[in-house]
Every structure is written in structure tokens, then in C-alpha cells.
Amino acid sequence: MAYTTTEKILGVIKDYQQKLYSDSIGKTLIPLDQKLFVLMLSAVASCRKWPTFSEPMEFDGFYYCKSIEEREKTVQWLNDTYGIQDWVSLESACRAQFNINDEYKHFWAEWHNMSDFDENKHEPSELFKLKRCNAYAKRFSGIVGESGFYAWDCNERIGLCRCALACNVINEDEFWYAVIPYAKKAAAFFNNWTEYGMSYLCGFLYHTYQHFNCNEEISPQFKVGFGITQFLFDNHWGDKAWFEFSNEYAIQKNEMKNLLIWDGPDLCIATNRITVDRFPVGYMYREVPDTNFNDSGWRFYQGNEDEEYAYDLSNSGLHSLNDICNYDPAVLPYLSLPVGTGLIRTANNAFEIIERP
């Protein structure tokens, strides 16, 4: 089949989307555990021939470099290509390199008259490309809706994290710290693998369109991407159930131990990364207490929450300082520091003051 125009490509995607929904009617789906769900979100990356790997990644397990030479080449490639040397630089690279859904969200806001887009902030050549990308992305909106191209970002980010794990740039704990936020967002954005797969495929096309300087002659690339998507639905995604993350606190009230002796207001705010996902505190800051409740002023974050996550009030909760000490006892020695103090976790599991009053 020739995929020579965007309209033909759109027709192929819509037909395939309808086929997947029809095939799923009455089908008994296999449940996934959290680990396998996360790995399956990066299934396209698993199909890829990574530049330094001797063989593809596994779909349902971690890949580790087969030799010292392979590991050293992979470490060098990550550094040369993305500037990655550790978990922090990996996080930065994921957000900087794989963010086409952020563009889609801006376009979506404009399409629905919710944008404050200012043409005067862009150079003429940049504005010309931006407008063409806007028009191209809109053609996929009927397929992906408000969820946009997030599946493409998610696959690429988790795939890059798997590569960093393969050569020991990060360890397994750091891998899960990095990828669970991406997986939780995917679980919230989509309802099934069909939605996720269509988002990936449309995101792949949009990324390719950008990469080829807004040239719509991308038929060969679409053929490859569509073939991989079909393979995944036929062999991995098609018979799997979607995963739902729990929103319950990881430690119940009756399990809390009395770890803190405290005199004064003892409430604080912590994100669900800590209290639900059970990640350690990566950043803590004491701001001027809110007089509307018994506030200590302390705010606790895993450290990789983006603005969208942080501004969503449903992603944070009000807790006692003793509760947070149960989740992460490492914060206990620093709680008496004054308002205006900010601390970040260091490699030796202690905290370093980075902001002073």
C-alpha cells in the first residue's frame, strides 16, 4: 500500500483504529502488573536497534550491556548525544528532547480559544514553521483528542531510561524513580492500548514531520512506524488490559510510628510521589506558613515533579510532619531549620542546603 499523502495516512490510521476497537469487543484481556505495564509502554523502544547494543531490548525485562566494551560505548553515546552522566542529567534530557506533547497542548489551547499566543515573540522563520506544525497537528486531533502525542514522549523517555540502566549510568531504583511519573500520566491520559497506540503513531508522524522540516513526503517513515505498531498489537498490546495505579497512601495511619518530637504547628504539604508512590524526598523547602491551617511551612517533593503536576492540587496532600518522617526518616534532622531554607538530597542520601533565609 502506498502512503503518499497525509489524507491517505489519516485514512489508514482511522481504519486501523476502528479495527482494533472492533477486535476488542468481547475479548478477555490479560491483566498486567505495574512493572510489566511500564515496560510495555516503551515497547516501541524495545523494537529499536540501539546504536551500541548488540541485540534489541527485551519487551518484558531489562536489558544489560553484554560486555565492558558495550557498556563503555553506551555510556559515551549517552553523554555525546544527550549530555547524560547520571539520573539528574537523564531527567533533564528526557524533558528537553521528548516533549512534542507540550507543543500539542499549546496548539490545542489555541484551537479552543484558550491561548495567549503572541506572534511577536517569534522570529519569522520560526513562526512560519510553528504555524505549519500547528496545522499539521490539528489534522490528528480527531484521532488523539486532548491526550495528544503523549504516548510518543512516554515511549521515548522510558526507552532512554532503559538504555541508561543497561550501562549502569543509573541503578534500578533510580530507573523506577524516573519512569513511574511518566507511566502514571499515561495511565491517566489513556483508557486502553488502542488509545495509547494511536497516540504513539500520530506522535511519531508529527515528530517525523518536524524532523523533515515540515515535509509531508514521509511515506517510507510511516510504513515503518505503522508496521511496528501492528506488530505490537498483534503480539503484545492487543490482548493486554490497561493498568490503573492506586491512589491510596502507601502507609496507613495505624502503621505510623512516633518518630518526631515537635512543638508547634506540625502540618505540611507533600506530593503523592512520596506518600502514594513511596519515593524518597528529593527536595524540601520551608516557606512562610499558611495561617489558614496548622502549617509548619514545610513542603516536600520527590524532585522531578513538573509544573503541571505540582499545580494540580489533587497530586498533593496535607500531612503531619511525623507522617513524612515515616515515609522518609532522612528528613528528620532538618525540620527545625528556619523559614526560607531549601534542601536537596545528595548522592550519599543526606541533604544539602541550597537556599538560606
C-alpha positions in Angstrom: 0.0 0.0 0.0 1.3 3.5 -0.8 1.0 6.1 1.9 1.7 9.2 -0.3 -0.3 11.9 1.4 -1.4 12.9 4.8 -5.0 12.3 4.0 -4.3 8.8 2.9 -2.2 8.3 6.1 -5.1 9.6 8.2 -7.5 7.2 6.5 -5.2 4.2 7.2 -4.9 5.2 10.9 -8.6 5.7 11.3 -9.4 2.4 9.7 -6.9 0.6 11.9 -8.2 2.3 15.0 -11.7 1.1 14.1 -10.5 -2.4 13.5 -8.7 -2.5 16.9 -11.9 -1.4 18.7 -14.0 -4.0 16.8 -11.5 -6.7 17.6 -11.6 -5.9 21.3 -15.3 -6.4 21.7 -15.9 -9.4 24.0 -12.2 -10.2 24.3 -10.9 -11.3 27.7 -7.8 -9.2 28.4 -4.7 -10.3 30.4 -4.0 -8.1 33.4 -0.6 -6.5 33.8 1.4 -5.8 36.9 2.9 -2.4 37.4 6.4 -3.4 36.3 5.3 -5.1 33.0 2.9 -2.2 32.3 5.8 0.3 32.5 8.0 -1.8 30.3 5.2 -2.3 27.7 4.8 1.5 27.5 8.2 1.5 26.0 7.6 -1.4 23.7 8.4 0.6 20.5 11.8 1.4 22.0 12.3 -2.3 22.7 11.9 -3.0 19.0 14.6 -0.4 18.1 18.2 -1.3 17.3 20.0 1.0 19.7 23.4 2.2 18.3 25.6 0.5 20.8 23.6 -2.6 21.8 24.5 -6.0 20.3 20.8 -7.0 20.3 17.3 -5.4 21.0 16.0 -4.9 24.4 13.5 -7.4 25.9 9.8 -6.5 25.9 9.2 -7.7 29.4 12.5 -7.3 31.2 15.6 -5.2 31.5 18.5 -5.2 29.0 22.0 -5.1 30.4 25.1 -4.5 28.3 26.8 -7.8 27.3 30.4 -6.6 27.7 32.5 -3.9 29.2 33.2 -2.5 25.7 29.4 -2.4 25.0 28.8 -0.6 28.3 31.6 1.9 27.8 30.3 2.7 24.3 26.8 3.2 25.5 27.9 5.5 28.4 29.9 7.6 25.8 26.9 7.6 23.4 24.5 8.9 26.1 27.0 11.6 27.1 27.8 12.7 23.5 24.2 12.6 22.2 22.2 13.8 25.2 24.7 15.0 27.8 23.6 12.2 30.2 26.0 11.2 33.0 23.6 10.5 35.9 20.0 10.4 37.0 19.7 14.3 37.2 21.0 14.8 33.6 18.9 11.9 32.4 15.8 13.6 33.8 16.7 16.9 32.1 17.4 15.1 28.7 14.1 13.3 28.8 12.1 16.5 29.3 14.2 18.6 26.8 14.3 16.0 24.0 10.9 14.4 24.1 8.3 17.0 24.6 6.2 17.2 21.5 3.0 16.8 23.5 3.8 20.2 25.2 3.6 21.7 21.7 0.3 19.9 21.0 -1.1 21.2 24.3 -0.3 24.8 23.2 -1.9 24.1 19.8 -5.0 22.6 21.5 -5.4 25.7 23.6 -5.3 27.9 20.6 -7.8 25.7 18.7 -10.2 26.1 21.6 -9.6 29.9 22.1 -7.7 29.4 25.4 -4.3 30.6 24.2 -2.3 33.8 24.8 -0.1 33.0 21.8 1.9 36.1 20.8 3.3 36.1 17.2 5.7 38.9 18.0 7.7 36.6 20.3 8.9 34.5 17.4 11.3 35.1 14.5 9.6 35.0 11.1 11.2 31.6 10.1 10.3 30.1 13.5 6.8 31.5 13.3 6.3 30.0 9.8 7.4 26.5 10.9 5.3 26.8 14.1 2.2 27.6 12.1 2.8 24.7 9.7 3.3 22.4 12.7 0.1 23.7 14.2 -1.9 23.0 11.1 -0.4 19.5 10.7 -1.0 18.6 14.4 -4.7 19.7 14.1 -5.3 17.0 11.4 -4.7 14.3 14.1 -6.8 15.9 16.8 -9.9 13.9 15.8 -7.9 10.7 16.5 -6.0 11.6 19.6 -8.1 14.3 21.2 -6.8 16.1 24.2 -4.4 13.3 25.1 -2.4 14.4 22.1 1.0 12.9 21.3 1.9 11.9 24.9 2.4 8.2 24.1 5.4 9.2 21.8 7.0 11.2 24.6 6.4 8.4 27.1 7.9 5.7 25.0 11.0 7.7 24.1 11.6 8.8 27.7 11.2 5.3 29.2 13.2 3.9 26.4 16.1 6.3 27.1 15.9 5.4 30.8 16.1 1.7 30.0 19.2 2.5 27.9 20.8 4.4 30.9 20.0 1.4 33.1 21.6 -1.0 30.7 25.0 0.6 31.0 24.7 1.4 34.8 24.5 5.2 34.4 21.5 4.7 36.7 20.5 1.9 39.0 17.2 0.1 39.2 15.9 2.3 42.0 16.7 5.4 40.0 15.1 3.9 36.9 11.8 3.5 38.8 12.0 7.0 40.3 12.4 8.4 36.8 9.8 6.4 34.9 6.8 5.9 37.2 5.7 9.6 36.8 5.6 9.1 33.0 3.7 5.8 33.4 1.2 7.4 35.8 0.5 10.2 33.4 0.0 7.7 30.6 -2.4 5.7 32.8 -4.4 8.8 33.4 -4.4 10.1 29.8 -5.5 6.9 28.1 -8.1 4.2 28.8 -6.7 1.3 26.7 -3.8 0.2 24.5 -5.7 1.3 21.4 -5.7 4.9 22.5 -2.1 4.7 23.6 -1.0 3.1 20.3 -2.8 5.7 18.2 -1.3 8.5 20.2 2.2 7.0 19.7 1.6 6.6 15.9 0.3 10.1 15.5 3.1 11.5 17.6 5.6 9.5 15.6 4.3 11.1 12.4 4.3 14.6 13.9 7.9 14.2 15.1 8.9 12.9 11.7 7.2 15.9 10.0 9.2 18.2 12.3 12.4 16.3 11.6 12.0 16.5 7.9 11.4 20.3 8.1 7.7 20.2 7.6 7.8 18.0 4.5 4.7 15.8 4.2 6.5 13.3 2.0 7.1 10.9 4.9 5.5 7.7 3.4 8.5 5.4 4.0 8.8 6.5 7.6 5.1 6.0 8.2 5.3 2.5 6.7 8.0 1.6 9.3 6.1 3.1 12.2 2.8 1.6 11.2 4.4 -1.8 10.8 5.9 -1.7 14.3 2.5 -0.6 15.7 0.8 -3.5 14.0 3.4 -5.9 15.3 2.9 -4.7 18.9 -0.9 -5.0 18.8 -0.7 -8.5 17.2 1.9 -9.8 19.7 1.9 -7.7 22.8 -0.6 -4.9 23.3 -3.7 -6.3 21.7 -4.6 -8.9 24.4 -3.5 -6.8 27.4 -5.6 -4.9 29.9 -4.8 -1.3 30.8 -3.3 -0.7 34.2 -4.7 1.6 36.9 -2.4 3.0 39.6 -3.6 3.0 43.2 -4.1 6.5 44.8 -4.1 5.1 48.3 -1.4 6.2 50.7 1.5 3.8 50.9 1.5 3.8 54.8 -1.8 3.6 56.6 -2.4 5.8 59.8 -2.4 2.7 62.1 1.1 1.8 60.7 2.7 5.2 61.6 5.4 5.2 64.2 6.0 8.2 66.6 9.4 9.4 65.2 9.2 13.1 65.8 9.1 15.2 69.0 7.7 18.6 67.8 6.5 21.7 69.5 4.4 24.0 67.3 2.4 23.7 64.1 3.1 20.3 62.6 1.2 20.1 59.3 3.0 20.2 55.9 2.3 19.5 52.2 3.8 16.6 50.3 3.3 15.4 46.8 1.8 11.9 46.0 5.2 10.9 44.6 6.2 10.5 48.3 3.0 9.4 50.1 1.4 7.3 47.3 4.3 6.2 45.1 6.7 5.8 48.1 9.6 7.7 46.5 12.2 9.3 48.8 12.1 13.1 49.4 14.4 14.7 46.9 13.7 18.4 47.6 12.3 20.1 50.7 11.6 23.8 51.3 10.2 25.7 54.3 8.1 28.6 53.2 6.1 31.2 55.3 3.4 29.1 57.0 -0.2 29.4 55.8 -2.3 30.9 58.7 -5.4 29.1 57.4 -4.3 25.8 59.0 -1.8 24.5 61.5 1.1 24.8 59.0 4.7 24.3 59.7 5.7 25.7 56.3 7.4 22.6 55.1 6.9 21.4 51.5 8.2 18.0 50.3 8.8 16.8 46.7 10.4 13.9 45.0 12.2 16.4 42.9 11.1 15.6 39.4 7.5 16.9 39.5 6.9 19.2 36.6 4.8 22.3 36.8 1.7 20.7 35.5 1.9 18.0 38.2 2.8 20.4 41.0 0.0 22.9 40.2 -2.6 20.1 40.2 -3.9 20.2 43.8 -5.0 16.5 43.6 -1.3 15.5 43.3 -0.5 16.8 46.8 -1.9 16.2 50.3 -1.8 17.7 53.8 0.1 15.6 56.3 1.7 15.8 59.7 5.5 16.1 59.8 5.6 12.8 61.7 3.8 11.1 58.7 6.5 12.4 56.4 9.3 11.1 58.7 7.7 7.7 58.4 7.8 7.9 54.7 11.4 9.2 54.7 13.2 9.3 58.1 16.2 11.1 56.4 14.3 14.5 56.6 14.0 14.4 60.4 17.3 16.1 61.3 16.5 19.2 59.2 12.9 20.0 60.3 14.0 22.7 62.8 15.7 24.8 60.1 14.1 28.3 59.6 11.6 29.6 57.1 13.3 30.2 53.7 15.5 27.1 53.9 15.6 24.8 50.8 17.4 21.5 50.8 18.2 18.9 48.1 19.1 15.3 48.5 22.7 14.4 47.7 24.3 11.2 46.4 25.2 10.0 49.9 21.5 10.1 50.9 21.9 13.2 53.1 20.6 16.7 52.3 22.5 19.8 51.3 21.2 23.3 52.0 20.8 25.2 48.7 18.6 28.1 49.8 19.0 30.1 53.0 16.8 32.7 54.6 
